[in-house]
Amino acid sequence: MRDESPARLLENAARGAEWAWRDLVARYSSLIHAVCRQHRIGGADVQDVSGAVWLQLVANLAQIREPDALPGWLRTTTRNECLRLLRHRNRQIPTESTTFADSATPAPDATLIGAERLFAARRACAQLSQQDRELLALLFDDPPKSYREISATLGIPIGSIGPSRARCLARVRSTPAIAALLAG
């Protein structure tokens, strides 16, 4: 782990530097776990909360105004994710698994909603440029491609992949079909 400031780590992470992400996770994972423990969250739920917090950071890199206040941002985001998890847990009604064992097929409305979401996503992606579609395909490939592989495939600098991804996803979110789903 390098001895970089949070601002420098965030700047490099936004450019796609893998070492910066590794350093951020190594430096702040214990903070996230401590907040989870304060909310009496343990086990796999800690991993769920942690993953959600890191995804929030990825999604909000450009909006972090005070990078040196990153620990506070992570603490607040973790607390919010913990509270969301606890609210969701309180809504669940424990039942015996045999009660619902025969319901292997999804409800018709769930199938319809899933099909509508898939159709909206395909329609939104069809409106993107060929370059955007190729970038998204490489970013969401299974297994995921490294930024180095994406750079070599598309012929773009590694440092422009993250910002390009952000702009591409913003274009997807702004399409009418996806905007309607996000609003609903």
Z-matrix of the N, CA and C atoms (Angstrom, degrees):
N
C 1 1.459
C 2 1.529 1 107.92
N 3 1.308 2 116.05 1 131.32
C 4 1.467 3 122.18 2 179.76
C 5 1.516 4 109.47 3 -83.33
N 6 1.310 5 114.91 4 158.13
C 7 1.461 6 119.91 5 179.44
C 8 1.531 7 108.92 6 -96.69
N 9 1.332 8 115.67 7 67.71
C 10 1.460 9 122.39 8 -178.30
C 11 1.523 10 109.16 9 -102.54
N 12 1.311 11 116.77 10 154.48
C 13 1.464 12 121.11 11 175.48
C 14 1.530 13 108.28 12 -73.53
N 15 1.336 14 116.93 13 156.47
C 16 1.469 15 118.82 14 176.46
C 17 1.531 16 111.89 15 -56.24
N 18 1.334 17 117.16 16 -36.93
C 19 1.468 18 120.16 17 -179.88
C 20 1.524 19 110.23 18 -62.18
N 21 1.298 20 116.33 19 -44.29
C 22 1.475 21 120.74 20 -179.33
C 23 1.532 22 110.50 21 -67.04
N 24 1.328 23 117.26 22 -41.06
C 25 1.462 24 120.46 23 178.35
C 26 1.527 25 110.74 24 -62.36
N 27 1.343 26 116.75 25 -44.65
C 28 1.463 27 119.91 26 179.90
C 29 1.525 28 111.18 27 -64.92
N 30 1.309 29 116.12 28 -39.11
C 31 1.466 30 120.17 29 179.41
C 32 1.533 31 110.21 30 -62.03
N 33 1.316 32 116.48 31 -45.21
C 34 1.464 33 120.30 32 179.64
C 35 1.516 34 111.96 33 -71.09
N 36 1.328 35 117.46 34 -35.42
C 37 1.465 36 120.40 35 177.14
C 38 1.523 37 110.33 36 -63.96
N 39 1.320 38 116.67 37 -39.23
C 40 1.463 39 120.47 38 178.96
C 41 1.527 40 110.90 39 -64.94
N 42 1.309 41 116.29 40 -27.76
C 43 1.465 42 120.40 41 177.17
C 44 1.523 43 112.13 42 -82.41
N 45 1.332 44 116.75 43 -5.36
C 46 1.454 45 120.01 44 177.37
C 47 1.510 46 114.91 45 95.75
N 48 1.323 47 117.80 46 13.88
C 49 1.461 48 120.88 47 -179.79
C 50 1.525 49 109.68 48 -72.93
N 51 1.314 50 116.08 49 115.49
C 52 1.465 51 120.53 50 -178.49
C 53 1.524 52 111.76 51 -63.10
N 54 1.339 53 117.01 52 -36.88
C 55 1.455 54 119.98 53 -179.46
C 56 1.531 55 110.77 54 -61.99
N 57 1.332 56 116.84 55 -33.89
C 58 1.464 57 119.80 56 179.99
C 59 1.523 58 110.51 57 -67.36
N 60 1.334 59 116.57 58 -41.55
C 61 1.470 60 119.51 59 177.68
C 62 1.522 61 110.39 60 -64.65
N 63 1.335 62 116.40 61 -42.84
C 64 1.470 63 118.93 62 178.81
C 65 1.522 64 110.54 63 -60.62
N 66 1.339 65 116.64 64 -42.11
C 67 1.463 66 120.04 65 179.36
C 68 1.533 67 111.51 66 -65.68
N 69 1.322 68 116.74 67 -41.77
C 70 1.469 69 119.91 68 178.28
C 71 1.529 70 110.27 69 -60.14
N 72 1.314 71 116.34 70 -47.37
C 73 1.475 72 120.07 71 -178.80
C 74 1.519 73 110.09 72 -64.68
N 75 1.342 74 117.27 73 -44.77
C 76 1.465 75 119.94 74 -179.72
C 77 1.534 76 111.47 75 -62.81
N 78 1.319 77 115.90 76 -39.05
C 79 1.462 78 120.27 77 -176.07
C 80 1.527 79 112.69 78 -74.07
N 81 1.346 80 117.39 79 -37.71
C 82 1.467 81 119.32 80 -169.10
C 83 1.530 82 115.30 81 -113.02
N 84 1.320 83 118.72 82 -0.10
C 85 1.466 84 119.70 83 178.35
C 86 1.522 85 111.88 84 -61.69
N 87 1.338 86 116.56 85 -39.42
C 88 1.467 87 118.94 86 -179.49
C 89 1.531 88 111.10 87 -64.41
N 90 1.322 89 117.73 88 -33.21
C 91 1.469 90 121.54 89 176.43
C 92 1.530 91 109.77 90 -63.85
N 93 1.320 92 116.14 91 -46.14
C 94 1.467 93 120.78 92 179.80
C 95 1.528 94 110.05 93 -61.98
N 96 1.332 95 116.67 94 -44.06
C 97 1.463 96 120.14 95 179.75
C 98 1.524 97 111.61 96 -64.97
N 99 1.325 98 117.09 97 -36.49
C 100 1.469 99 120.31 98 178.85
C 101 1.526 100 111.10 99 -64.78
N 102 1.321 101 117.26 100 -41.38
C 103 1.473 102 120.15 101 178.24
C 104 1.526 103 109.34 102 -64.91
N 105 1.325 104 117.02 103 -39.28
C 106 1.475 105 119.93 104 177.11
C 107 1.528 106 110.66 105 -61.36
N 108 1.334 107 116.61 106 -42.85
C 109 1.472 108 120.07 107 179.07
C 110 1.525 109 110.78 108 -62.91
N 111 1.335 110 117.56 109 -37.20
C 112 1.463 111 120.83 110 178.22
C 113 1.524 112 111.22 111 -61.20
N 114 1.318 113 116.44 112 -29.54
C 115 1.465 114 121.08 113 179.24
C 116 1.533 115 112.24 114 -95.98
N 117 1.344 116 115.47 115 10.26
C 118 1.470 117 122.54 116 179.34
C 119 1.532 118 111.87 117 59.00
N 120 1.302 119 115.27 118 40.22
C 121 1.460 120 121.56 119 176.37
C 122 1.514 121 107.03 120 -105.68
N 123 1.318 122 116.09 121 130.77
C 124 1.453 123 120.32 122 -178.48
C 125 1.511 124 111.91 123 -141.80
N 126 1.313 125 114.99 124 -177.26
C 127 1.452 126 121.70 125 176.24
C 128 1.512 127 113.71 126 62.28
N 129 1.324 128 115.11 127 -140.78
C 130 1.468 129 121.31 128 -177.85
C 131 1.524 130 111.62 129 -65.05
N 132 1.335 131 117.34 130 -25.28
C 133 1.465 132 120.24 131 179.47
C 134 1.534 133 111.17 132 -63.44
N 135 1.333 134 117.06 133 -32.84
C 136 1.469 135 120.24 134 177.73
C 137 1.527 136 109.23 135 -63.48
N 138 1.323 137 116.25 136 -42.22
C 139 1.462 138 119.89 137 179.15
C 140 1.528 139 110.85 138 -65.22
N 141 1.342 140 116.87 139 -38.44
C 142 1.469 141 120.28 140 177.92
C 143 1.528 142 110.67 141 -63.18
N 144 1.322 143 116.29 142 -46.63
C 145 1.464 144 120.81 143 -179.97
C 146 1.531 145 109.42 144 -63.74
N 147 1.314 146 116.73 145 -45.87
C 148 1.462 147 120.75 146 -179.47
C 149 1.524 148 111.08 147 -59.33
N 150 1.318 149 116.91 148 -45.63
C 151 1.461 150 120.39 149 178.46
C 152 1.517 151 111.70 150 -61.37
N 153 1.329 152 116.61 151 -41.16
C 154 1.467 153 120.59 152 179.28
C 155 1.525 154 110.98 153 -64.66
N 156 1.329 155 117.04 154 -38.35
C 157 1.468 156 120.85 155 179.95
C 158 1.528 157 110.32 156 -66.30
N 159 1.326 158 116.89 157 -44.16
C 160 1.475 159 119.23 158 -179.86
C 161 1.523 160 110.28 159 -66.76
N 162 1.318 161 117.75 160 -36.10
C 163 1.461 162 119.54 161 176.01
C 164 1.529 163 111.25 162 -65.05
N 165 1.330 164 116.03 163 -39.13
C 166 1.466 165 119.77 164 176.78
C 167 1.531 166 110.17 165 -61.30
N 168 1.341 167 116.46 166 -39.14
C 169 1.453 168 119.45 167 179.15
C 170 1.530 169 110.62 168 -65.25
N 171 1.328 170 116.49 169 -43.91
C 172 1.467 171 120.13 170 178.10
C 173 1.527 172 109.56 171 -58.80
N 174 1.321 173 116.42 172 -45.57
C 175 1.462 174 120.78 173 -176.70
C 176 1.528 175 112.28 174 -69.12
N 177 1.331 176 117.38 175 -25.09
C 178 1.467 177 120.45 176 -174.28
C 179 1.521 178 114.03 177 -113.49
N 180 1.315 179 118.34 178 16.27
C 181 1.467 180 120.59 179 -178.52
C 182 1.523 181 112.21 180 -52.79
N 183 1.309 182 116.46 181 -43.46
C 184 1.463 183 119.92 182 -176.67
C 185 1.533 184 112.11 183 -71.24
N 186 1.324 185 117.86 184 -20.30
C 187 1.463 186 120.74 185 -176.77
C 188 1.532 187 113.42 186 -93.41
N 189 1.321 188 118.17 187 -4.42
C 190 1.464 189 120.81 188 179.40
C 191 1.525 190 107.25 189 -72.95
N 192 1.322 191 116.47 190 107.84
C 193 1.469 192 121.22 191 -175.72
C 194 1.516 193 112.59 192 -83.14
N 195 1.329 194 116.84 193 -33.33
C 196 1.458 195 120.97 194 -179.35
C 197 1.524 196 108.63 195 -121.82
N 198 1.324 197 117.93 196 87.74
C 199 1.463 198 120.80 197 -176.23
C 200 1.526 199 113.63 198 -58.28
N 201 1.324 200 117.67 199 -31.00
C 202 1.459 201 119.19 200 -179.68
C 203 1.532 202 111.92 201 -71.36
N 204 1.335 203 116.89 202 -12.30
C 205 1.459 204 121.34 203 176.29
C 206 1.531 205 110.75 204 -94.56
N 207 1.331 206 116.31 205 16.35
C 208 1.464 207 120.59 206 -178.65
C 209 1.531 208 113.42 207 -54.34
N 210 1.335 209 120.36 208 -42.82
C 211 1.471 210 118.20 209 178.71
C 212 1.531 211 112.67 210 -56.71
N 213 1.314 212 117.65 211 -40.30
C 214 1.465 213 120.58 212 177.84
C 215 1.518 214 111.37 213 -66.26
N 216 1.334 215 116.64 214 -40.30
C 217 1.474 216 121.05 215 177.92
C 218 1.523 217 109.73 216 -62.42
N 219 1.335 218 116.99 217 -44.62
C 220 1.472 219 120.55 218 179.21
C 221 1.532 220 111.20 219 -64.80
N 222 1.337 221 116.34 220 -39.59
C 223 1.470 222 120.40 221 179.38
C 224 1.530 223 110.15 222 -63.53
N 225 1.330 224 117.28 223 -45.67
C 226 1.469 225 121.37 224 179.93
C 227 1.517 226 111.25 225 -65.92
N 228 1.320 227 117.01 226 -43.93
C 229 1.465 228 120.78 227 179.99
C 230 1.520 229 110.35 228 -64.61
N 231 1.326 230 117.25 229 -40.72
C 232 1.465 231 120.77 230 178.40
C 233 1.523 232 110.29 231 -64.28
N 234 1.323 233 116.10 232 -43.76
C 235 1.472 234 119.58 233 178.61
C 236 1.530 235 110.15 234 -59.27
N 237 1.331 236 116.92 235 -44.89
C 238 1.468 237 120.49 236 179.63
C 239 1.525 238 111.10 237 -62.81
N 240 1.326 239 117.63 238 -40.62
C 241 1.473 240 120.69 239 178.30
C 242 1.530 241 110.90 240 -66.74
N 243 1.326 242 116.61 241 -38.16
C 244 1.473 243 120.10 242 177.20
C 245 1.527 244 110.45 243 -63.06
N 246 1.318 245 116.50 244 -44.96
C 247 1.467 246 120.14 245 179.97
C 248 1.527 247 110.87 246 -65.22
N 249 1.341 248 117.03 247 -38.81
C 250 1.461 249 120.57 248 176.91
C 251 1.536 250 110.06 249 -61.63
N 252 1.327 251 116.36 250 -44.16
C 253 1.462 252 120.75 251 179.33
C 254 1.527 253 110.47 252 -62.91
N 255 1.321 254 117.16 253 -43.17
C 256 1.464 255 120.65 254 -179.84
C 257 1.530 256 111.60 255 -66.09
N 258 1.340 257 116.85 256 -39.06
C 259 1.474 258 119.22 257 176.61
C 260 1.522 259 110.46 258 -62.69
N 261 1.314 260 115.77 259 -43.47
C 262 1.468 261 120.37 260 179.98
C 263 1.531 262 110.29 261 -64.60
N 264 1.318 263 116.07 262 -40.66
C 265 1.466 264 120.30 263 -179.47
C 266 1.531 265 110.32 264 -63.95
N 267 1.337 266 117.12 265 -36.83
C 268 1.462 267 120.31 266 -179.66
C 269 1.527 268 112.20 267 -70.39
N 270 1.327 269 117.40 268 -20.86
C 271 1.463 270 120.63 269 178.13
C 272 1.518 271 112.56 270 -81.98
N 273 1.309 272 117.01 271 -17.49
C 274 1.456 273 120.09 272 -178.26
C 275 1.523 274 110.36 273 -77.32
N 276 1.320 275 114.28 274 141.81
C 277 1.457 276 120.05 275 178.96
C 278 1.523 277 107.27 276 -111.27
N 279 1.328 278 117.30 277 114.13
C 280 1.460 279 119.02 278 -179.52
C 281 1.531 280 110.38 279 -65.34
N 282 1.310 281 116.03 280 134.22
C 283 1.455 282 121.65 281 177.66
C 284 1.511 283 109.10 282 -137.35
N 285 1.303 284 115.74 283 165.60
C 286 1.455 285 118.89 284 174.75
C 287 1.519 286 108.11 285 -75.88
N 288 1.298 287 116.39 286 137.96
C 289 1.461 288 120.12 287 -175.52
C 290 1.522 289 111.99 288 -64.84
N 291 1.338 290 119.07 289 -24.33
C 292 1.461 291 120.43 290 -179.51
C 293 1.518 292 112.11 291 -69.66
N 294 1.328 293 117.46 292 -22.01
C 295 1.455 294 120.83 293 -179.47
C 296 1.522 295 111.27 294 -61.91
N 297 1.330 296 116.69 295 -39.47
C 298 1.450 297 121.18 296 -176.00
C 299 1.527 298 112.57 297 -109.82
N 300 1.312 299 118.22 298 16.59
C 301 1.458 300 121.21 299 -175.63
C 302 1.521 301 112.13 300 -63.36
N 303 1.332 302 119.13 301 -30.74
C 304 1.455 303 121.33 302 -176.64
C 305 1.525 304 113.00 303 -83.19
N 306 1.305 305 118.33 304 -7.62
C 307 1.460 306 120.04 305 -176.35
C 308 1.531 307 110.89 306 -93.42
N 309 1.328 308 116.44 307 61.73
C 310 1.464 309 121.59 308 -179.12
C 311 1.531 310 111.66 309 -75.76
N 312 1.324 311 117.03 310 -24.52
C 313 1.460 312 119.04 311 -179.66
C 314 1.526 313 108.87 312 -88.60
N 315 1.325 314 116.24 313 140.08
C 316 1.469 315 118.47 314 -179.99
C 317 1.522 316 110.95 315 -69.42
N 318 1.311 317 114.93 316 157.69
C 319 1.460 318 120.47 317 178.03
C 320 1.530 319 108.92 318 -63.26
N 321 1.324 320 117.50 319 148.30
C 322 1.470 321 119.92 320 -178.58
C 323 1.526 322 113.23 321 -57.05
N 324 1.318 323 117.27 322 -38.09
C 325 1.461 324 118.43 323 -179.48
C 326 1.527 325 111.59 324 -69.17
N 327 1.337 326 117.55 325 -32.62
C 328 1.465 327 120.32 326 177.32
C 329 1.523 328 110.17 327 -65.90
N 330 1.310 329 116.56 328 -40.44
C 331 1.464 330 120.34 329 177.90
C 332 1.519 331 110.22 330 -64.23
N 333 1.319 332 116.65 331 -42.70
C 334 1.458 333 121.23 332 -179.78
C 335 1.532 334 111.16 333 -64.81
N 336 1.321 335 116.60 334 -44.02
C 337 1.465 336 120.81 335 179.75
C 338 1.529 337 110.21 336 -63.61
N 339 1.323 338 116.19 337 -43.25
C 340 1.463 339 119.54 338 177.87
C 341 1.514 340 111.75 339 -61.37
N 342 1.335 341 116.60 340 -41.25
C 343 1.466 342 120.63 341 179.06
C 344 1.530 343 110.73 342 -65.71
N 345 1.327 344 117.12 343 -39.60
C 346 1.465 345 120.70 344 178.40
C 347 1.533 346 110.94 345 -64.19
N 348 1.327 347 116.82 346 -41.18
C 349 1.465 348 120.68 347 179.36
C 350 1.524 349 110.65 348 -65.36
N 351 1.316 350 115.82 349 -43.09
C 352 1.461 351 119.97 350 178.69
C 353 1.527 352 110.88 351 -62.70
N 354 1.314 353 116.71 352 -43.07
C 355 1.459 354 120.98 353 178.82
C 356 1.532 355 110.48 354 -62.65
N 357 1.346 356 116.72 355 -43.29
C 358 1.470 357 120.74 356 179.47
C 359 1.526 358 110.65 357 -63.54
N 360 1.321 359 116.72 358 -41.45
C 361 1.468 360 120.15 359 179.55
C 362 1.525 361 110.60 360 -64.85
N 363 1.322 362 117.23 361 -43.38
C 364 1.464 363 120.14 362 178.89
C 365 1.528 364 111.17 363 -64.34
N 366 1.328 365 116.17 364 -40.73
C 367 1.458 366 119.96 365 179.73
C 368 1.534 367 110.33 366 -65.29
N 369 1.337 368 116.64 367 -40.85
C 370 1.467 369 120.36 368 178.90
C 371 1.527 370 110.57 369 -64.74
N 372 1.312 371 117.19 370 -42.66
C 373 1.467 372 120.29 371 -179.70
C 374 1.521 373 111.28 372 -68.22
N 375 1.314 374 117.17 373 -32.76
C 376 1.468 375 120.19 374 179.04
C 377 1.527 376 111.08 375 -65.29
N 378 1.335 377 117.04 376 -23.73
C 379 1.459 378 121.04 377 -179.64
C 380 1.531 379 112.38 378 -83.59
N 381 1.330 380 116.77 379 -8.09
C 382 1.458 381 120.96 380 179.89
C 383 1.520 382 110.39 381 -80.44
N 384 1.318 383 115.05 382 161.13
C 385 1.465 384 119.44 383 175.34
C 386 1.530 385 108.95 384 -69.71
N 387 1.302 386 116.08 385 163.11
C 388 1.469 387 121.42 386 178.69
C 389 1.532 388 110.13 387 -58.90
N 390 1.325 389 117.12 388 -41.32
C 391 1.459 390 121.33 389 -179.82
C 392 1.530 391 111.17 390 -62.78
N 393 1.335 392 117.19 391 -42.08
C 394 1.467 393 120.70 392 177.65
C 395 1.527 394 110.96 393 -64.07
N 396 1.326 395 116.42 394 -42.55
C 397 1.469 396 119.67 395 179.67
C 398 1.531 397 110.76 396 -62.90
N 399 1.333 398 116.63 397 -41.09
C 400 1.470 399 119.95 398 179.06
C 401 1.523 400 110.70 399 -65.52
N 402 1.328 401 116.85 400 -41.58
C 403 1.461 402 120.57 401 179.09
C 404 1.530 403 110.57 402 -61.67
N 405 1.328 404 117.02 403 -48.08
C 406 1.466 405 119.85 404 179.74
C 407 1.523 406 111.21 405 -62.40
N 408 1.330 407 117.00 406 -40.24
C 409 1.464 408 119.94 407 179.91
C 410 1.529 409 110.66 408 -60.76
N 411 1.327 410 117.36 409 -41.28
C 412 1.459 411 120.46 410 179.61
C 413 1.526 412 111.86 411 -71.87
N 414 1.333 413 116.61 412 -38.26
C 415 1.468 414 119.78 413 -179.65
C 416 1.521 415 112.43 414 -67.63
N 417 1.326 416 116.69 415 -34.22
C 418 1.464 417 119.96 416 -176.26
C 419 1.516 418 112.25 417 -105.35
N 420 1.326 419 116.78 418 18.06
C 421 1.452 420 121.72 419 177.43
C 422 1.527 421 109.13 420 -66.34
N 423 1.320 422 116.06 421 156.64
C 424 1.461 423 120.52 422 178.54
C 425 1.513 424 108.27 423 -123.81
N 426 1.298 425 120.17 424 111.86
C 427 1.457 426 128.66 425 2.05
C 428 1.532 427 110.61 426 -74.62
N 429 1.332 428 116.57 427 155.43
C 430 1.462 429 119.65 428 -176.52
C 431 1.523 430 111.50 429 -62.97
N 432 1.307 431 115.47 430 145.62
C 433 1.464 432 122.18 431 176.34
C 434 1.524 433 109.04 432 -85.41
N 435 1.315 434 115.70 433 148.66
C 436 1.468 435 119.66 434 175.95
C 437 1.522 436 108.43 435 -77.13
N 438 1.339 437 115.21 436 161.19
C 439 1.460 438 119.04 437 177.74
C 440 1.533 439 110.28 438 -60.54
N 441 1.329 440 116.44 439 -32.95
C 442 1.469 441 120.27 440 179.25
C 443 1.532 442 109.72 441 -63.06
N 444 1.335 443 117.49 442 -44.79
C 445 1.467 444 121.10 443 178.63
C 446 1.532 445 111.52 444 -65.18
N 447 1.328 446 116.06 445 -41.26
C 448 1.464 447 120.14 446 179.14
C 449 1.527 448 109.99 447 -63.42
N 450 1.328 449 115.76 448 -42.66
C 451 1.463 450 120.55 449 179.31
C 452 1.529 451 110.68 450 -60.11
N 453 1.328 452 116.18 451 -44.50
C 454 1.464 453 119.87 452 -179.12
C 455 1.523 454 111.47 453 -67.46
N 456 1.324 455 117.39 454 -39.10
C 457 1.466 456 121.56 455 -177.70
C 458 1.524 457 111.44 456 -69.08
N 459 1.344 458 116.39 457 -45.31
C 460 1.462 459 120.01 458 -175.53
C 461 1.522 460 113.38 459 -91.80
N 462 1.336 461 117.17 460 -12.40
C 463 1.454 462 120.04 461 -179.13
C 464 1.516 463 113.33 462 69.98
N 465 1.343 464 116.47 463 35.19
C 466 1.466 465 120.43 464 178.01
C 467 1.524 466 108.57 465 -121.86
N 468 1.333 467 118.40 466 153.43
C 469 1.469 468 120.50 467 179.83
C 470 1.528 469 111.26 468 -64.14
N 471 1.319 470 115.35 469 146.88
C 472 1.466 471 120.89 470 179.42
C 473 1.522 472 110.49 471 -56.95
N 474 1.324 473 116.75 472 -40.14
C 475 1.462 474 120.87 473 -177.23
C 476 1.516 475 114.36 474 -65.66
N 477 1.322 476 117.59 475 -16.93
C 478 1.463 477 118.76 476 -179.43
C 479 1.525 478 112.49 477 -96.11
N 480 1.320 479 117.74 478 -5.07
C 481 1.468 480 120.37 479 -177.56
C 482 1.526 481 111.01 480 -66.74
N 483 1.318 482 118.05 481 -48.49
C 484 1.465 483 121.00 482 -179.32
C 485 1.520 484 112.91 483 -59.96
N 486 1.342 485 117.52 484 -52.44
C 487 1.462 486 118.60 485 177.74
C 488 1.535 487 112.57 486 -61.91
N 489 1.327 488 117.13 487 -36.52
C 490 1.471 489 119.78 488 177.62
C 491 1.517 490 110.38 489 -64.36
N 492 1.346 491 116.01 490 -41.06
C 493 1.462 492 120.94 491 177.84
C 494 1.523 493 109.90 492 -61.27
N 495 1.321 494 117.20 493 -44.68
C 496 1.463 495 120.77 494 -179.26
C 497 1.530 496 111.20 495 -61.80
N 498 1.338 497 116.21 496 -45.10
C 499 1.467 498 119.14 497 178.77
C 500 1.526 499 111.26 498 -65.07
N 501 1.307 500 117.04 499 -39.55
C 502 1.469 501 121.65 500 -179.69
C 503 1.532 502 110.20 501 -64.10
N 504 1.329 503 117.02 502 -46.44
C 505 1.466 504 119.95 503 179.54
C 506 1.525 505 111.07 504 -66.22
N 507 1.328 506 117.09 505 -33.11
C 508 1.473 507 119.75 506 176.18
C 509 1.525 508 109.74 507 -64.28
N 510 1.338 509 116.38 508 -39.49
C 511 1.467 510 119.48 509 177.55
C 512 1.526 511 110.73 510 -65.07
N 513 1.330 512 117.02 511 -38.97
C 514 1.473 513 120.14 512 178.01
C 515 1.520 514 109.78 513 -63.33
N 516 1.353 515 116.53 514 -46.80
C 517 1.468 516 120.20 515 -179.04
C 518 1.519 517 112.38 516 -63.44
N 519 1.333 518 117.64 517 -26.69
C 520 1.465 519 119.72 518 -177.35
C 521 1.519 520 113.26 519 -85.77
N 522 1.323 521 118.54 520 -7.19
C 523 1.456 522 119.23 521 177.10
C 524 1.519 523 108.33 522 -66.83
N 525 1.337 524 118.17 523 146.21
C 526 1.464 525 120.30 524 -176.18
C 527 1.543 526 113.20 525 -56.65
N 528 1.318 527 117.48 526 -40.05
C 529 1.466 528 119.81 527 -177.03
C 530 1.523 529 111.19 528 -63.66
N 531 1.329 530 117.32 529 -45.93
C 532 1.468 531 121.21 530 -178.28
C 533 1.533 532 109.78 531 -74.00
N 534 1.313 533 117.69 532 -37.82
C 535 1.472 534 120.58 533 178.71
C 536 1.527 535 109.58 534 -59.56
N 537 1.325 536 116.81 535 -39.76
C 538 1.473 537 120.76 536 179.30
C 539 1.532 538 110.44 537 -65.91
N 540 1.327 539 116.79 538 -40.22
C 541 1.473 540 119.90 539 178.21
C 542 1.516 541 110.65 540 -65.85
N 543 1.325 542 117.44 541 -42.87
C 544 1.457 543 120.44 542 -178.76
C 545 1.537 544 111.64 543 -67.16
N 546 1.322 545 116.79 544 -32.90
C 547 1.456 546 120.67 545 178.95
C 548 1.530 547 110.99 546 -72.78
N 549 1.326 548 116.07 547 -30.94
C 550 1.476 549 120.82 548 -177.98
C 551 1.452 550 111.36 549 -87.11
